[in-house]
Amino acid sequence: MKIAVIGPVPPFRSGIARHTAALTDALRAYGEVNAYSFARQYPRFLFPGENDKDASARIVDADFCIDTINPLTWHRAIKKIIADQPDMVVIPAWTFFVAPCLRYIAGGLRNRGANVVSIVHNAADHEASAWKNWLLKKQIKAADGIVTHTTALAKACERINKNANISVSPHPLFDYPAATGSLPRRSKLELLMFGLMRPYKGADILVDALARCKQHDIHLSIVGEFWSGEQELRALIKSHHLDDRIEIIPRYVADQDAAEFFHRADVVVLPYTEVTGSGVVPVAFHYGKPVITSDLEGFHDLVQENVTGWRVAPGDPDALASAIKARAEQNDANDLRAGIADMCRSLSWPAFAKSVVGVAPSHNVNYNSLALQAG
């Protein structure tokens, strides 16, 4: 089998890039895999973060030929991929900005008979307007098969693309480094909130919850790049007089630094107000850490009550505070290690790759005639 994978890969420094690279490696068990990535993913003015590339990352073997704002490169990419005659093309869907580019490429490949499988990470952009979500939905419609990580997201995709084969396969574990234990503990209960900080992630709800736990010995680390809201969050922390109990690391951290933060934490907290899935939960499980999440459908597949973590009412700092205080008083975070270990055994890249291959239509493509159309 020949497989083409299109999407961001390292040195782009996002969870989607890491995911696409890991899937590319796993798909090699099924045959020859060629990766096609971006020469430019976002214009600088549209990326509010510090940088969208990690200079220390392992660069994946790929053809970095696609510029998301240059349609001429989209057409050239179609010609390159068709010339390689893949049996299946795999493309992630996650944000409105790259959706027109990836939808054009997917459509062009399907018009030439290729089988397109979409790995849908989001069916709608968080906090996006209707027209932005329309762009993302157009990309999802240009797929013959769809794989998601959660049942909730699969349901959303089914409403968008009723003709696609849809499969659910949990988010696999990334290969993160072992921690050295370099960060000293500061309290009885160490909490971690990790990842790109955006308003729907609920950092303000977590700060309000911690303000209700002042009688407990708790420290919180909020680690991740802020695209907005950092100063407002710092002001909220100051207003609650929590400066000595909450640290903010407002930047992208490399894998080894991330390992140290997860190692020190007793519990990882995700107080999201909305979610379709999260790559942070598998990272927490990789380090054997339970999670406290909002009780949203997008978390239900992985977060089992009193087995791998605890769920609380979304947007409710009182409920979140109660869950945090229970962990501090009962000292029960380690009690969930066995359940987390059981869950981890099911979160493998080979299993995910099998779902991706299995969802593709089975018809064969006659590229001898189709190649002429690509020219």
C-alpha positions as CSV (number, residue, x, y, z in Angstrom):
1,M,0.0,0.0,0.0
2,K,1.1,3.5,-0.7
3,I,-0.1,6.3,1.6
4,A,0.3,10.1,1.4
5,V,0.0,12.1,4.6
6,I,-0.6,15.9,4.2
7,G,-0.3,18.2,7.2
8,P,2.1,20.0,9.7
9,V,5.0,18.0,11.0
10,P,8.0,19.1,13.1
11,P,9.7,21.5,13.2
12,F,6.2,23.0,13.4
13,R,5.5,23.0,17.2
14,S,1.9,22.1,17.7
15,G,0.1,19.1,19.0
16,I,-1.3,18.6,15.5
17,A,2.2,18.5,14.1
18,R,3.4,16.0,16.7
19,H,0.3,13.9,16.0
20,T,0.7,13.9,12.2
21,A,4.4,12.9,12.6
22,A,3.6,10.0,14.9
23,L,0.8,8.8,12.7
24,T,3.1,9.0,9.7
25,D,5.5,6.7,11.5
26,A,2.8,4.3,12.5
27,L,1.3,4.0,9.0
28,R,4.7,2.7,7.7
29,A,3.6,-0.7,9.0
30,Y,1.1,-0.8,6.1
31,G,3.5,0.2,3.3
32,E,5.3,3.2,1.7
33,V,4.4,6.5,3.3
34,N,5.2,9.9,1.8
35,A,4.6,13.1,3.9
36,Y,3.8,16.5,2.4
37,S,3.9,19.5,4.7
38,F,3.9,23.3,4.8
39,A,6.6,25.7,3.6
40,R,4.5,28.3,5.5
41,Q,1.6,27.4,7.8
42,Y,0.5,30.8,9.1
43,P,1.4,34.3,8.1
44,R,3.3,35.9,11.0
45,F,0.6,38.4,11.8
46,L,-2.0,35.7,12.2
47,F,0.1,33.7,14.7
48,P,0.0,35.4,18.1
49,G,2.5,33.1,19.7
50,E,6.2,33.5,19.9
51,N,7.1,31.2,17.0
52,D,5.3,28.4,15.2
53,K,8.5,26.3,14.9
54,D,10.7,24.5,17.4
55,A,14.4,24.7,16.4
56,S,15.2,21.7,18.7
57,A,12.6,19.4,17.2
58,R,13.4,16.3,15.1
59,I,12.6,17.3,11.5
60,V,10.4,14.7,9.8
61,D,11.3,13.5,6.4
62,A,8.7,15.4,4.3
63,D,8.2,17.5,1.2
64,F,7.6,21.0,2.7
65,C,6.0,22.3,-0.5
66,I,2.6,23.8,0.6
67,D,2.1,27.5,1.3
68,T,-1.4,27.9,2.9
69,I,-1.8,31.4,1.3
70,N,-0.4,30.6,-2.2
71,P,-2.9,28.5,-4.2
72,L,-0.4,27.8,-6.9
73,T,1.4,25.6,-4.4
74,W,-1.8,23.8,-3.7
75,H,-2.2,22.7,-7.3
76,R,1.5,21.7,-7.5
77,A,1.0,19.6,-4.4
78,I,-1.9,17.8,-6.0
79,K,0.2,17.0,-9.1
80,K,3.1,15.7,-6.9
81,I,0.8,13.4,-4.9
82,I,-1.1,12.0,-7.9
83,A,2.3,11.3,-9.6
84,D,3.2,9.2,-6.5
85,Q,-0.1,7.1,-7.0
86,P,-1.1,6.7,-3.4
87,D,-3.8,4.2,-2.4
88,M,-4.9,6.5,0.5
89,V,-4.4,10.1,1.4
90,V,-4.6,11.2,5.1
91,I,-5.2,14.8,6.0
92,P,-5.9,16.4,9.5
93,A,-8.7,18.9,10.0
94,W,-8.4,21.3,13.0
95,T,-8.7,25.0,12.2
96,F,-10.4,27.3,9.8
97,F,-7.3,29.1,8.5
98,V,-5.7,26.1,6.8
99,A,-9.1,24.6,5.8
100,P,-9.4,26.3,2.4
101,C,-5.9,25.0,1.4
102,L,-6.5,21.5,2.7
103,R,-10.0,21.3,1.3
104,Y,-8.8,22.4,-2.2
105,I,-6.1,19.7,-2.1
106,A,-8.5,17.0,-0.8
107,G,-11.1,17.9,-3.4
108,G,-8.5,17.9,-6.2
109,L,-7.3,14.5,-5.1
110,R,-10.8,13.0,-4.8
111,N,-11.7,14.4,-8.3
112,R,-8.8,12.3,-9.6
113,G,-10.1,9.2,-7.8
114,A,-7.9,9.2,-4.6
115,N,-9.3,8.0,-1.3
116,V,-9.1,10.8,1.3
117,V,-9.3,10.1,5.1
118,S,-9.6,13.1,7.4
119,I,-8.3,13.0,11.0
120,V,-10.7,15.4,12.6
121,H,-9.3,17.1,15.7
122,N,-12.0,19.8,15.7
123,A,-15.3,20.0,13.9
124,A,-15.6,23.7,14.8
125,D,-13.0,26.3,15.9
126,H,-13.3,27.2,19.5
127,E,-14.5,30.9,19.9
128,A,-14.7,31.2,16.1
129,S,-17.4,33.0,14.0
130,A,-19.9,31.1,11.9
131,W,-18.1,31.8,8.6
132,K,-14.8,30.4,10.0
133,N,-16.6,27.2,11.1
134,W,-18.2,27.0,7.7
135,L,-14.7,26.8,6.2
136,L,-13.7,24.0,8.5
137,K,-16.8,22.1,7.7
138,K,-16.2,22.4,4.0
139,Q,-12.9,20.5,4.5
140,I,-14.5,17.8,6.6
141,K,-17.1,17.3,3.8
142,A,-14.2,16.6,1.4
143,A,-13.4,13.2,2.9
144,D,-14.3,9.6,2.1
145,G,-13.4,8.4,5.6
146,I,-13.1,10.2,9.0
147,V,-11.3,9.2,12.2
148,T,-11.8,11.1,15.5
149,H,-10.6,10.6,19.0
150,T,-13.9,11.0,20.8
151,T,-17.5,9.9,20.4
152,A,-18.7,13.4,20.7
153,L,-16.6,14.6,17.8
154,A,-17.7,11.6,15.7
155,K,-21.3,12.6,16.2
156,A,-20.5,16.2,15.1
157,C,-18.7,14.9,12.0
158,E,-21.6,12.6,11.1
159,R,-23.9,15.7,11.0
160,I,-21.4,17.4,8.7
161,N,-20.6,14.6,6.3
162,K,-23.3,11.9,6.2
163,N,-21.6,10.0,3.4
164,A,-18.2,9.3,5.1
165,N,-17.1,6.2,6.9
166,I,-16.5,7.4,10.5
167,S,-14.5,5.7,13.2
168,V,-13.5,6.6,16.8
169,S,-10.1,5.7,18.1
170,P,-8.7,7.2,21.4
171,H,-5.8,9.7,21.3
172,P,-2.6,7.6,21.5
173,L,0.2,8.4,23.9
174,F,3.1,10.5,22.6
175,D,6.6,9.4,23.3
176,Y,7.6,11.9,25.9
177,P,11.0,11.8,27.7
178,A,11.4,10.5,31.3
179,A,11.6,13.2,34.0
180,T,14.7,13.7,36.1
181,G,12.8,15.1,39.1
182,S,14.5,18.5,38.9
183,L,11.5,20.5,40.1
184,P,11.2,20.5,44.0
185,R,7.8,19.9,45.5
186,R,6.2,23.0,47.2
187,S,3.2,21.6,48.9
188,K,1.1,18.6,49.8
189,L,-0.9,18.8,46.6
190,E,0.7,19.9,43.3
191,L,-1.7,20.9,40.5
192,L,-0.8,21.5,36.8
193,M,-2.7,23.2,34.0
194,F,-0.8,22.7,30.8
195,G,-1.0,23.7,27.1
196,L,-1.9,26.6,24.9
197,M,-3.9,29.0,27.0
198,R,-7.1,30.3,25.4
199,P,-10.2,31.7,27.1
200,Y,-12.3,28.4,26.7
201,K,-9.6,26.5,28.7
202,G,-11.0,28.1,31.9
203,A,-7.8,29.2,33.7
204,D,-9.8,31.9,35.4
205,I,-12.2,29.3,36.7
206,L,-9.3,27.3,38.1
207,V,-7.9,30.4,39.9
208,D,-11.3,31.2,41.4
209,A,-11.6,27.6,42.6
210,L,-8.1,27.7,44.2
211,A,-9.2,30.9,46.0
212,R,-11.8,28.7,47.7
213,C,-9.1,26.3,48.9
214,K,-7.0,28.7,50.9
215,Q,-7.0,26.5,54.0
216,H,-5.3,23.7,52.1
217,D,-1.7,23.2,51.2
218,I,-1.9,23.5,47.4
219,H,0.3,24.9,44.7
220,L,-0.7,25.4,41.0
221,S,1.5,25.7,37.9
222,I,-0.1,27.2,34.8
223,V,2.3,26.3,32.0
224,G,1.8,27.3,28.3
225,E,1.8,30.1,25.8
226,F,-0.9,32.7,26.1
227,W,-2.6,34.0,22.9
228,S,-4.6,36.3,25.0
229,G,-5.7,37.0,28.6
230,E,-2.4,36.7,30.5
231,Q,-2.5,40.1,32.1
232,E,-6.2,39.6,33.1
233,L,-5.3,36.2,34.7
234,R,-2.4,37.7,36.6
235,A,-4.7,40.5,37.9
236,L,-7.2,37.9,39.0
237,I,-4.5,35.9,40.9
238,K,-3.4,39.1,42.6
239,S,-6.9,40.1,43.6
240,H,-7.2,36.7,45.3
241,H,-3.8,37.1,47.0
242,L,-2.6,33.9,45.4
243,D,0.7,35.1,44.0
244,D,2.6,32.8,46.3
245,R,0.6,29.7,45.4
246,I,0.2,30.0,41.6
247,E,3.1,30.3,39.2
248,I,2.6,31.1,35.5
249,I,5.1,29.9,32.9
250,P,3.7,31.9,29.9
251,R,5.7,30.2,27.1
252,Y,6.0,27.1,25.0
253,V,8.1,24.5,26.9
254,A,10.2,21.9,25.3
255,D,9.5,18.2,26.0
256,Q,12.0,17.7,28.7
257,D,10.7,20.8,30.6
258,A,7.2,19.5,30.2
259,A,8.3,16.1,31.6
260,E,9.4,17.8,34.8
261,F,6.2,19.7,35.3
262,F,4.1,16.6,34.8
263,H,6.4,14.6,37.1
264,R,6.0,17.1,39.9
265,A,2.2,17.3,39.6
266,D,-0.2,15.1,41.6
267,V,-3.2,16.0,39.4
268,V,-3.5,17.7,36.0
269,V,-6.5,20.0,35.8
270,L,-8.5,20.9,32.6
271,P,-11.4,23.2,33.6
272,Y,-12.5,23.7,30.0
273,T,-15.8,25.3,29.2
274,E,-16.0,23.4,25.8
275,V,-14.0,20.6,24.3
276,T,-14.0,18.2,21.4
277,G,-10.9,16.4,22.6
278,S,-7.6,17.0,24.3
279,G,-4.0,16.0,23.8
280,V,-3.1,17.0,27.3
281,V,-5.1,14.1,28.9
282,P,-3.0,11.4,27.2
283,V,0.2,13.2,28.3
284,A,-1.0,13.2,31.9
285,F,-1.7,9.5,31.6
286,H,1.7,8.9,30.1
287,Y,3.2,10.2,33.3
288,G,0.7,8.3,35.4
289,K,-1.2,11.4,36.6
290,P,-5.0,11.5,37.1
291,V,-6.9,14.5,35.8
292,I,-9.7,16.7,36.9
293,T,-11.8,17.8,33.9
294,S,-15.1,19.5,33.2
295,D,-17.9,17.1,32.8
296,L,-18.1,17.5,29.0
297,E,-18.8,14.8,26.5
298,G,-15.5,15.3,24.8
299,F,-13.7,14.0,27.9
300,H,-16.0,11.0,28.6
301,D,-14.1,8.5,26.5
302,L,-10.9,8.8,28.6
303,V,-11.8,10.3,31.9
304,Q,-13.6,7.7,34.0
305,E,-14.8,8.8,37.4
306,N,-12.5,7.5,40.2
307,V,-10.6,5.3,37.6
308,T,-8.5,7.7,35.6
309,G,-9.7,11.0,37.1
310,W,-12.7,13.1,38.2
311,R,-15.2,15.2,36.3
312,V,-16.9,18.4,37.6
313,A,-19.7,20.7,36.4
314,P,-18.2,23.0,33.7
315,G,-17.8,26.7,34.6
316,D,-18.4,26.0,38.3
317,P,-15.5,27.1,40.5
318,D,-17.3,25.8,43.6
319,A,-17.6,22.3,42.1
320,L,-14.0,22.4,41.0
321,A,-12.8,23.6,44.4
322,S,-14.6,20.7,46.0
323,A,-12.9,18.2,43.8
324,I,-9.5,19.8,44.5
325,K,-10.1,19.9,48.2
326,A,-11.1,16.2,48.2
327,R,-7.8,15.3,46.5
328,A,-5.9,17.3,49.2
329,E,-7.8,15.8,52.1
330,Q,-8.0,12.2,50.9
331,N,-4.6,12.1,49.3
332,D,-6.0,9.7,46.7
333,A,-4.2,10.8,43.4
334,N,-1.9,7.7,43.6
335,D,-4.9,5.4,44.0
336,L,-5.7,5.8,40.3
337,R,-2.4,4.6,38.9
338,A,-3.7,1.1,38.1
339,G,-6.7,2.5,36.2
340,I,-4.5,4.9,34.3
341,A,-2.1,2.1,33.4
342,D,-5.0,0.0,32.1
343,M,-6.2,3.0,30.0
344,C,-2.7,3.6,28.6
345,R,-2.4,0.1,27.2
346,S,-5.3,0.9,24.8
347,L,-3.8,4.2,23.6
348,S,-1.3,3.0,21.0
349,W,-0.3,4.4,17.7
350,P,-0.5,1.0,15.9
351,A,-4.2,0.7,17.0
352,F,-4.9,4.3,15.8
353,A,-3.1,3.6,12.5
354,K,-5.3,0.5,12.0
355,S,-8.4,2.6,12.5
356,V,-7.2,5.1,9.8
357,V,-6.5,2.3,7.3
358,G,-9.7,0.6,8.1
359,V,-11.9,3.6,7.5
360,A,-10.7,4.2,3.9
361,P,-12.9,3.1,1.0
362,S,-11.7,-0.1,-0.6
363,H,-12.0,0.8,-4.3
364,N,-8.8,0.9,-6.3
365,V,-7.6,3.8,-8.4
366,N,-6.4,3.6,-12.0
367,Y,-3.7,6.2,-11.9
368,N,-2.5,5.4,-15.4
369,S,-5.4,7.3,-16.8
370,L,-5.9,9.8,-14.0
371,A,-2.3,11.0,-14.1
372,L,-3.0,12.7,-17.4
373,Q,-5.8,14.7,-15.8
374,A,-3.4,16.0,-13.1
375,G,-1.2,17.5,-15.7
